[in-house]
Amino acid sequence: MRAVLALPAGRVAKWVVLVVWVLIMVAVFPLASKLFDSTNNSLVSYLSRGAESTQVEDLKKQLSTGAGQRVVVVYERAGGIRDDDRAKAKADLDEVVRRYPANAGPASSVTPSGDGNALVFGFTLPAGDPAKEGANTEKAVDETRSLVGQGKDGLSIRVGGPGGVLADQLKSFSGLHTTVLLATIAIVALLLLIIYRSPVLWVVPLISVAFAAQGGQAVASAIAQNTGFTVTSGSAFVLVVLTYGAGTDYALLLIARYREELRRHEDRHDAMKAALRRSGPAIIASAATVGIALLCLLFASMNSNRALGPVGFGGIAFALLAMMTLLPALLVICGRWVMWPAVPRPGGQQPDAKTEHRMWHRIGDAIERRPRKAWIGTLVLLGVLAAGLFTMNLGLKEVDGFTDKPEAVEAQELLLAHYPPGITRPVQVVGRADRLDEVLGVVRDTPGVENAVVVGKNDDIGQITTTLEYAPDTQEETDTLHSLRDRVHQVQGANALVGGHSAILIDVAESNVEDAKIVIPLVLLTILIVLIVLLRAIVAPLVLIATVVISFAAALGLSTVVFQELLGFAGVDSTLPLQTFVFLVALGVDYNIFLMGRAHEEARRIGTTAGMRKALAATGGVITSAGVVLAATFAVLVSLPLVAWVQIGFVVALGVIIDTIVVRTVLVPAITMDLGDRAWWPGSRVEQAVAPRERHDRIGAE
């Protein structure tokens, strides 16, 4: 194993590694460049095929009513609709029905509002290739908007509905993949330049992580094109920042160790071999922890959640491979001069450990004096931050999911201002044709249902379009849909199912909650096993798991207050708890692995308390730098136009900072010092014969 780790530092092997990586990049570039063209942002595709609303969409394809996205066009004139407005709306409807003939029968008519100030009609796009539904919907909505116009002479026209929302979401992502990529690269480059204070060194890890990102994007593109997983644009953005952030972290840790070894070895090849042998296992363990945590998402029911697992794993795998092979090869090829102006040389003046890590020694000394007070006080602080969880509202409405107000949201507002709330999102009920009349009667008798009509039927199945009394995304609508499902399911032999856009949104939200119940315990269990194997102990891994969970709760609680009270978001997206948990717990454990791995190594020689102090001093600077880089890369997601991804980027960035500055710097060292040798139970005892003063002297000498 040690020989394999050192391979990229060989005098000939370094060139072989470089050539192989160049060939890999040439091979994967065509696939990687197609990633964002291969993403699928259709909401129904997020769900598993077994979800009730998904089954309804599949069954609707057998009918002439259409199974594509529903588009709604609304006209408003404050002084009252005129005859020429009605004529225009009728002409517009005739044209869109001609262009998109799979419309929903009676629903496709111009309907005036009760107050006389608005008109509305809707139509359903034809079903097509699910993989192209997003692009087809965006094109159809753009064509419809061009056809009907924005209105003039006091008439306002807006195109919305579920199809309009999807089109606006896709439009908001247009060109952003380049923006996100360039912003991520710029942030990483700037931070590396600040950290290394070298005009050259920062380029080497940046090139290495860029190669890793290309590989990760190629994997994600292959998954999107060749599997049943739903890779969304948001998942692709996360992949970019995750690969750059994690890859840069691994580079920082390896280069820090390489610097140390360059002061001990005349030959840079020998120095890199030693650096790989000593830092490699911790980097591999950290990447394995993140990778395994991401793969736990494969046990989720949501297609979009499941896809994020292998997509993220591919990015982490390429980041690890590049940092353990390409980066060492490039550093050795470049030679010592790449670290100019602070070029480390053997036999030269060595930095005094106490002076070089003065701040971290002071923190360690302060914690050692009162470890119990330190960890109790820190827990209280984190508990206060976590209290924000009690105010969390997971009911973020679809129209509140944009950071701006696109046309589809304006259309929704006009509809709610002039029409009964249920008209904006009709519910679809599909059942056997020979029992459809009985199902229709049950639907009409369900409390909260305003209207129900059969809109399509063949020899096997039929479809009922239902209007509810309640506004979309309200608890009343949710309760009515659940009641409707319960009632139609009881019609013997009808095989009746309830779907439609509102049902899809409810299924998505509830699936996210159920996925969290499955994936979160699984992530904790798998990471705990990794830590037990790595540290050969039980107590320390349990402590580390507990601290990252507390850190996650604090980050999510504080973020909730920021979102709902300061930024004015209407709520928190249902995807937020699960996805941020996976990232924060896995990445938080990453830093604790670096710290505790070093502490365990030092404790065997100089005791647990002294070993932790030295580990904190030795790793404090590089881990903090790595945390800042990772937080900054995830913060790039805040620039996205959808609230869900703004929230994910903010929570992960804040959580990484809390974990780096508070948990890893104070909480974990304080608990470990308070536990003493018990932290490593039931592993082997650390050295007991070293007197306290001798231990202190050893630290200073080293």
N, C-alpha and C positions, 0 to 999 in steps of 0.2 A: 504493500500500500504506500509506504513512504517513498519507494522508488518511482511508483507511478505518478505520485503527486509532483515529484521533482522533474519529471520528464520534459516539460516545456522549457526548462532552463538549460537544457543540453546545448552544447556548442553547435551541433548540426540540427538537433531537433527543433530549435527555436525557429529556424528557417522553414522547416517542414510544416510546423504549426501555422506559420503565417501564410504559406502557400495554400494549405488546406482551407483555411478560413476564407481566403479570397475566392477560392473555387466554390465554397459553400454559398457565399454571398451572391456570386454570379448566378448560381443555380436557383436560389430562392427568391431573387428579386422580382421576377415576373409574378409569382404567386403572392408575395408580400404586398406588392403595389395594388392588388385587387381586393384587399381586405375590406375597405370601406364601401366598395361596390357590391360586396357579398353579404353585407349586414342585412338583417331583417328587423324592422321596427313595428310590424303589425302586431297590435296588442293581443289578438287571439292566438298568435303563434307563440306567445310567451307561455301559454298554458300547455299542459299535457293533453294528449289525445283523449284521455279519459274524462276530462273536465266536462261538465254538463253543457256549458255554453259552447265549448269546442264541438261537441257532438251535434248540437243544433246547427252550427255553421256548416258542418259536413253534410247533414241531411238536407239543408236548404239548397244545396247544389243540385239536388234531384228535381227541383221545382223550377218553374219559369219565373218565379218572383225575384230571382237574383240572390247571390250569396256574397256579393262584394261589399264594399264600404257604402254606408248610407251618407248621402250629401244633401244638405238642406240650404235653400236659398230664401232669404227673408228680405222683404221690401218695407220701408217705413217712410211715412210722410206725416210730420207732426200736425199739419192742418187738416188731415184727412186724405185717404186714398182717392185719386181721381180716376176717371174712365181710361185715360191714356196709360195710367199706371197698371190698371188691370189688363189692358191690351198687351202691354209690354211683358208682364209676367206670364200671360198665356202663351205669347209667342216664344218666350224664353223656355218655357216648359216643353212646348212642342219640339223645339230644337234639341234640347238635351235628351228627350225621350228618343228622338231619331238617332242621336249619336250613341246613346247608351240604352238599347232597347230592353234590357233586363230590369224593368222597373216594377215597383210593388203595387200594380193594379190600382185599386181605388185610392190608395194613399197618394198616388201621383196626380194630384189635382191642386189647383190654386185655391187656398183656403184663406178667407178674410178673417181678421181679428174681430173680436166683439166690440172693441172701441172704434173700429173703422179706420184705424191709423196704420194698419200693416197688412201685408199679404205674405203667404209662405207656401212653398211647395218643396217636396223632397223626392229623391229618386235613388235607386240602389244601383250601384255599378255592377256590371257582369262579373261573375267569378272567373278567375284566371289562375295562372301559376302562383301558388302561395309565396314562392320565393321572390316574385316580381310584383306582389300586391302593393308594396309601398311605392315603388316607382310608378306603377300604373295609376294608383290613386293620386299621387302628386301631379302627374300629367293631366289627369281628368279634371281635377280641381282647378288647376291653372287655366285649362281651356274654358271651364265653366265661368271662372272669374273674368276672363277676357271677353267671353260672350255677353254676360249680363252687365258688365261694367260696375262702377262704384256708385252710379246714380248721379243725377244733376237736377238743377232747378228745385232743390228742396227734397228730392227723393234720395234716400240712402238705401244701398243694396249691399248685403253682406252674404258671403257663402261660408257655411260652417257645417255643423253636424259631425259625427264621428270621422267621416272622410276628410272634412276640412281640418279637424284637429290633427289627424295623422299627417296630412300634407304640410301643415304649418310646423309640425315637429321636424319633419324631414328637411323642410326649407331652412329651419333654424340651424340645422347641423351642416348645411351646405358649406363646403370649404373650410370647416372648422378643424378637420383632421390635420391640415397643414399648419393652421394657427396653433393648435395644441402641441403639435410636434416641435415647431420652432420655439414656442414659449418654454417647453420643457428643456430643450437643448440649451437655450439661453440661460435659464435658471441654473442648470447643472454646471454649465461652463463658468458662470459668474461665481458660484459658490466654490467650485474647485480652485479658481484663481485666487479667491480670498483665503481659502484654507491653506493652499500650498505656497502662496506668495512667490510663485515661479512663473515666468512668462511662457514656459514650455511644458512643464510636467502635466498640467491640466489637460492637455490635448490627448495624451496617451489613454487615460481611462475613458475619456469622452468618445474616442474612436472605438474603443473596445465595446462600450455599452451600446453604441450605435449599431455595431455589427450584431450584438445580441438582440436588439429591438427588431432588426430586420428578420432574424430567425424566428422570433416569437410571433411576429405578424404573419409570417408564412404559415406557421402552424395554425394560427387562428383562421386564416383564410381557407386552409384546407378543411378545417372542421366545419366552417360555414358552408362550404360548397359540397362536401361529400358525406355529411352526417345529418341526422335529424335534429341536431341541436340548433337553437335559435341564438345566433350571435348578433347582439344589438350594437348600434353605434356607440352607445354608452360603454358596453363591454370592451369595445375596441379602444376607446379613449383610456379606460382604466388600464388596459394592457400596456399602452404606451408609457403612462406615468409609473406603473408598477415596475416595468422592466428597467427604465432609466433610474428610478429611485433605488430599487434593490440592487441593481448592478453597480451603481455608484457606491453604495454602502459596502459591498464586498470589495470593491477596488480600494476604498479608503483603508479598510482593515489590512488588506494584503500589503499595500504600499507602506503603511505605518510599520509593519513588521520587517519589510524589506529595508527600510531606512536603518532600523536597528542592526540588521545583519550586515549591511554595508560598512558599519563601523567596526565589525569584527572580522571581516573577510577581505583579503586582498583581491580575490577574484570575484567579480560580480555574479558569475554563474553559480559559484558556491553559495554566495549570499542569497540569491533567489531560491536555490534549492532548499536552503535552511528555512527561508521565509515560508515557502510552500508547505514544508513538513510541519512547521509549528502553527501556522494560521489556517492551513487547509482544512483540518478536521472540524474546527469551529465554524468555518464558512460553509462547509458542506452540511454540517448539522443544522445550521440556521436555514439554509436553502431548503433542506429536506423538511423542516418544520413548516415553513410557509407552503411548500408544494403539497405536503400531505393535508394540511388544513384546507387548501383550495380544492383538492380532490374529494374532500368530504361533501362538497356541493353536488357531487354526482348522485347523492342519495336524496336530493331535493326533488319535488314533483314538478316544479315550474321548469319549463324548457330553458328559459332565459337564465335562471339561477344555475341549472345544471351545466349549461354551456360555459358559464364563467369559470367553472372548475378547471376543465382541461385547457381552456384558453389561457387562464392565469398560470397554470402549471407549465405550459409551454414557454411562457415568458420568463418564469423563474428558472427553468431548466437551461434556457439559452444564456441567461444572465450568469448563472453559475459556471457553465461551460466556458463562456468567454473570459470571465474573470480568473479562472483557474488555468487557462491555456493561452489564449491570445494576449491578454494583458501581461503576464510574465514574459512571454516571448518578445513583445514589443519593448518592454522595459530593459530587458537584457540586450536586445539589439541596439537600442539607443545608447546604453552605457550610463555611467554616473552623471555625465554632463546634463542629462535631462532634468536633474533636480537643481540645477543652477538657479539662484546663487548660493544656496545652502547645500553644497555638495558634501555628503557624508563620506569620510575617508578613514580607513583603519590607521591607528597610531596617532591620529590627530587629537585635538582637544575634544574630549568627550563631554557632552552635557551632563551636568550633575542631575541625577534622578530627582533629588529633592527640590532643586531649583526649577527644573523643567516642568514639573507637575505640582508646583507650589500650591495652587488653588485647590487641587484635588486632595493633596495631603491635608490641607486645613479642614476641608469638608470631612474627610475621614476621621481626623482627630476630634472634631466637634461631635460627630456621631458616636464615636467610641466612648466619649465621656458620659453620654446619656442616651444609650441606644433605645431603651424602652420608651422614654419620653418622645424621642424622635419619631419612632414608627407609630405610636399612638396619636401624636399630634398630626402626622401626615394622613393617617386614616380618617381622622375627624375632618380635615380639610377636604379630602376626596369625597367623603360622605356628604358634606354640604353641597359640593358641586353636583353630585349624583341626585340630589333632591329634586332637581328639575325634571327628572323622569316622571314624577307624579303629575306633571302638567302636560305631558305629551299627548298630542292629538294626532292619531294615526290616520285620520279621515281626510287627507288632502284631496280636494276635488280636482277632477281632470282639468277644468278651466282655470284652476289656480296653479297648475303645474308649470306655467311659463313665467319667466322672469320679466317679460314684457306683456303686451296685450296684442296678440295677432288677430287677424280678421275672424278666425273661427270663434274666438272668445267674444268678440264684438257681436257676432251673429247670435251666439247663445244669450247674451244680455238683452238683445232686441226681442228674442223669442220669449224670454221670461217676463219682459215688460208688457207684452201684448197678448200672450196666449196662455191657456192653462198649462201648468208646469210639465205635465206628462207628455205633451206633444213633441217635446224636444228629443225624447228618446223612447220610441215605442218598443215594447217588449215582444219577442217572438216566441210562440209556442208551437212546437212541432209534434205530431202524433200520428198514429195509424189512421188511414183515411176512413175505414169503416167504423171508427169510434170517435170521429172528429166532432160530431154534433154533441155527444155527451161531454167531451172535453170542453167545447165552447160554452156549454151551460155552466160547468164548474168554474171556468175562468170568469164568466160574467157575474157569478154569485160571490166571488172572492172580494172581501172588503178591501177598498183602496183601488179597485179597478174601475176606471171611468167608462171605457168602451172596449169592445172586442169584436173583430170581424174576420171571417175567413178570407184570405187573400190568394190562396193557391192550393191546388189539390191534384193528385194523380191517382192511379190505381192503388198505390201503396201508402203514401203519406200525404198529410195536408198541413198547411201553416195558418196560424191565427196571429194577427197583429193586434196587440193590446196596448191601450193607453192607460197609464196610471194617473191617480189624482195628485201625486206628489212630485216635487222638483227633483231633478237628478242629483245624485250624490248626497242624499239626505238619509237619515236613519229610518224615516218613514218609508222611503222607497225601498231600502234594503229589507225592512221587515215585511213589506208587501210581497217582494219577490220571493223571499223564503216561504211565506205563507202560500203563495201561488204554486211554488214547486211542490210543497207538501201535498196540496190538494190534487193537483193533476197526476202526481205519482200514484195516488190511490185509485185512479180510474182503472179498473181491471182490464188488462189486455190492450190498453191504449198506447203503452210505451211513450207516454207524453213527456216532453222535456221542455224546459224554459231557458231561453237564451236572449240574445240581443246585446247591444253595447253595454247597457247598465249591468246586465248579468255577467258579462265578461269582466268588467271592472271589479265587481264584487268577488268573482272567482279568483281574480288575480290577487286582491288584497287578502282574502282568506287563505289562499295557497301560500302566500308569503309568511303568514303567521304559522301555518302548519309546518312549513319548511324549517322555520326557525326552531320549532320544538324538536325537530329531528336532527338538524345539522349542528346546532350549537352544542348539545351534549356530546355528539360524536367528535366534533373538533376538540373539545376539552379533553376527552378520553384519549384520542390519538396523540395529542401534544404531550399529555402527561406521560404516556408510555415512552415517547421519544426522550423526554427529559430524564425519566428513570433510567433508561438505558445509557444515556450520555453521562449522567452524573453518578450512576451506580448508587443511588440513594432514593428515599421516598419522601422524607420530610422537605428537603429543599425543592424538589419538583412541585409538591403541593403548595408550598409558599409562593413559588413563581406563578403557578396557575392562578392562585387567589389574587395576587397583586395585579396581573394583567386584566382580570375580570373587573376588579375594582377600578382600575384605570379606564377601562372601556365605559363603565357606568358613569364615571365622572365626566368623561368627554361627551358622552351622549346627553347626559343631564344638562351640562352647561350649554351645549349646542342647542338643545331644545329651547332654552330660555332665549338664546340669541335669535333663533329662527322666529319664534312666535311673538316675542316681546319687543325685540329691537329691530329686526328686519321686516316684521309684519307679514311673514308667511302665514297662510291660513292653516297650516298643519304640517305634519311630517309624512313623507312618502312611506308607504308600507314596505318598500324594499330596504329602507335604511337600517333597521336594527340588525338584520341578518348579514347583509354585505359588509357593513362597517365592523361588525363583530369578527367576522372571518379575517378581515385585513388587520384589524388592530390587535387581536389576540395573537395571531401568527407573527406579525411584525414586532409586537411588543416582546414576545418570548425570544425573538431573534437577539435583541440587545441584551436580554438577561442571560442568554446562552454565552455571549461573549464575556460578560462580566463574571458569571458564576463558574464558567469553565476555567477562567484564569484564577478565580478565588479558590476553586477546588485544587488546582495545581499548586498554588502557593501554600494553601493550608497544610498540605502534606509535609511541608518543610518547616514552616514557621508558625503554624497554628491558625485557627479559623479567624480570630479577630484581626491578627496582624496580616493574615493572607488576604482578607477582604479589603483592608486598608490599602495594601499594595495593589490589588486588582483594580480598585477604584481609581487609584492614582495612575496606573498604567493604561487603563482603557477609557478613562473619563473623557479625555480630549477627543479621541477618535470616534467614540460612540456618540458623543454630543454632536460632532460634525456630521456623522452619518444620519442622526436623527433630524437635524436641520435640513439636510439635503432631501431626505425622504418626505418630510412634511412639506417642503417647498414644491416638490414635484406633484404631490397629491393636491396641493392648493391650486394648481393649474385648472383642475376640474371646476373650480368656482367660476371660471369664465364662461362655462357652458350656459346655454339659454334655458335649460330646463331645471326646475327647482330640485328635482330628485338628485341630479348629479352635482348641483351646487352643494346640497346637503351632504352627500357622500364625501366630496372633496374636503369640505370644511371639517366634518367630524373626524376623518382619518388624520388630517393635518394637525388638528388640535390634540387628538389622542396621542399621536406620536410625540408631540412636544411635551405633553403631560407625562407620558411614559419615560421619555428621555431625561427630562429635568427633575421630575419629582420622584417617580417610582424607582427608576434605575439608580438615581443619584442618592436618594435618601431612604426610601422605604425598604428596598431589598437589602442594602447594606446594614441598616439598623436592625431589621429582623434577624438577619444572619448573625450579626455580632451578639445580639441578645440570646439567640439559641446556642451559640458557640458550637462545640463539636456535635451537638445533637442535630444540627442541620444536615449532617451527612449520614444520619442513621438510615438503614442498618449497615451502611458500608464500613470500610475499614477505618479505624481510628486514625486521626492525624497525629503527627509527632507530639509526644507529651513531654519529652525530656528537655526541650528548649526553654530556658528561663525567660521570663518576660523581657528582661533587659537585653538579653542576647538576641531575642527576636527583634526588638526595636533596632538594635545595632545592625542586624542583617538587612533590614529594610533600607536603612540609610546607606549601607554599603552598596546595595544593588540598584 
